[in-house]
Amino acid sequence: MIEAGTASRVRVVGIGCHPGQLTAEAREAIAGCDYVIAADKGGADAGADPLLALRRAICADVGTELVAVPDPPRDRDDPADYEGAVRDWHDARAAAYASVIGRRPGTVGFLVWGDPAFYDSTIRVVDRLRLPYDVLPGVSALSLLAARHRVVLHEVGRPVLVTTGRRLAAEVAAGHDNLVVMLDGRLEASSLAGDWDIWWGANLGSPHEELVAGPLRDVVGEITAARARAKDRDGWVMDTYLLRRG
Ligand SMILES: C[S@@+](CC[C@H](N)C(=O)[O-])C[C@H]1O[C@@H](n2cnc3c(N)ncnc32)[C@H](O)[C@@H]1O
């Protein structure tokens, strides 16, 4: 995808969920990059992308230039072919990044929120560039959730399924009873039948993170209120939870 003969390499760097969680290894990798590429999801509204602002702050602190690339639009209206729509979006992202790297060869960093291994497409997009790359792990929201609640994500010798709000009902119907749920803006767990315990957290790593734990049916209202509070205070909200059949 990048013109032949262009000497570039890419570093995909997990940055954790808070600037304080940047590992020494990640910091060193960012400092060694010629520049960092970051998607700008703010559209016409410059400054409307808080995650871009966070990446800018990290780069300014480390002393590495950040090049913001407008994020191609994505079909989010529940397209019939969801996976096809995501694939097209990844292709469009890769093309936008390739055009920058083609013009500016060098060591290029991508800063990934949390850990690149969980619900993030950066590795898939970078793979399309056909350049050498490596990946550095970061502290994922799910590690942070477990640490804040001081729980192990599974019972002794048992599995945990990591899934999305969109898939939760189907996974429970398939018999899963110990799940970490990400990407769930609607607290899909609240529609489940049966007895469940929940360990929930929002904006983990931020100064005002919210935590709620208890029997699901007793704490749904508390979670809804805490979610709204986090959004009001920080201007954004991201939440994750562990759900276990009681
Ligand atoms: C696109 S995924 C990125 C996950 C990320 N790669 C990781 O390892 O945490 C975004 C989802 O991760 C979870 N998440 C990310 N940051 C979070 C935070 N600070 N607090 C709680 N959940 C978070 C939420 O479920 C959110 O919808």
The ligand as an ORCA input file, in Angstrom:
! r2SCAN-3c Opt
* xyz 0 1
  C     -12.881      0.761     21.574
  S     -12.836     -0.131     23.088
  C     -11.152      0.067     23.513
  C     -10.676     -0.870     24.592
  C      -9.210     -0.653     24.923
  N      -8.363     -1.074     23.839
  C      -8.794     -1.356     26.212
  O      -7.885     -2.195     26.176
  O      -9.358     -1.016     27.248
  C     -13.655      1.031     24.105
  C     -14.364      0.340     25.246
  O     -13.416     -0.006     26.244
  C     -13.944      0.230     27.519
  N     -13.165      1.316     28.148
  C     -12.152      1.986     27.594
  N     -11.645      2.876     28.446
  C     -12.354      2.774     29.573
  C     -12.291      3.433     30.830
  N     -11.399      4.388     31.068
  N     -13.170      3.062     31.782
  C     -14.064      2.089     31.557
  N     -14.167      1.432     30.388
  C     -13.327      1.769     29.405
  C     -15.404      0.635     27.323
  O     -16.196     -0.537     27.362
  C     -15.367      1.227     25.939
  O     -16.650      1.165     25.341
*
